[in-house]
Amino acid sequence: MRTDKELLVKGLKFIGYTVAFMFLAPFVLSQAFKNQEHPAYIPVLIIGLVLAVAAIGLGFYSIKIFMDALFGKKSKN
């Protein structure tokens, strides 16, 4: 069994997206909490929370892609 290089590259791309979301989400959330009196507080807070959930989801998906690339997909036999 060999490593699927195309799937590994796809996994690296998703890791890059995950890292970007991991830095962007706390930044947006901190900006929202700094400006609680601003009228755009709630929309910015919601965007930050969505980015945080997306970062977690992308993290799990990236790990799944890496596992599939390294160990192959499970057969349903």
C-alpha positions in Angstrom: 0.0 0.0 0.0 1.4 3.4 -1.0 0.6 7.0 0.0 -1.9 8.7 -2.3 0.0 11.8 -3.2 -2.9 13.7 -4.7 -5.0 13.2 -1.6 -2.0 14.2 0.5 -1.7 17.5 -1.4 -5.5 18.0 -0.9 -5.0 17.5 2.8 -2.2 20.0 2.9 -4.5 22.6 1.2 -7.2 22.0 3.8 -4.6 22.3 6.6 -3.7 25.7 5.2 -7.4 26.7 5.2 -7.7 25.4 8.7 -4.7 27.4 10.0 -6.1 30.5 8.3 -9.5 30.0 10.0 -7.8 29.3 13.3 -6.1 32.7 13.3 -9.0 34.6 11.7 -11.7 33.4 14.1 -10.2 34.6 17.3 -9.2 37.9 15.7 -12.8 38.6 14.6 -14.2 37.5 18.0 -11.8 39.8 19.9 -12.7 42.7 17.6 -16.4 42.0 18.3 -15.8 42.0 22.1 -13.8 45.1 22.0 -16.6 47.0 20.2 -19.7 45.9 22.1 -21.3 49.3 21.9 -21.0 49.4 18.1 -24.2 48.6 16.1 -22.4 45.9 14.1 -21.5 44.0 17.3 -23.9 41.1 16.8 -23.2 40.5 13.1 -19.4 40.5 13.7 -19.9 38.2 16.7 -21.9 35.8 14.6 -19.3 35.8 11.8 -16.6 35.1 14.4 -18.5 32.2 15.8 -19.2 30.7 12.4 -15.5 31.0 11.5 -14.6 29.2 14.8 -17.0 26.4 14.0 -15.6 26.2 10.5 -12.1 26.0 11.8 -13.0 23.0 14.0 -14.8 21.3 11.2 -12.0 21.8 8.7 -9.6 20.5 11.3 -11.4 17.2 11.6 -11.9 17.0 7.8 -8.2 17.7 7.2 -7.2 14.9 9.6 -9.6 12.5 7.8 -8.1 13.4 4.4 -4.6 12.7 5.8 -5.6 9.4 7.2 -7.2 8.4 3.9 -4.0 9.5 2.0 -1.7 7.6 4.3 -3.6 4.5 5.1 -6.2 4.2 2.3 -9.9 4.3 2.5 -11.8 1.6 4.5 -13.5 -1.0 2.4 -17.0 -2.0 3.4 -16.6 -5.8 3.2 
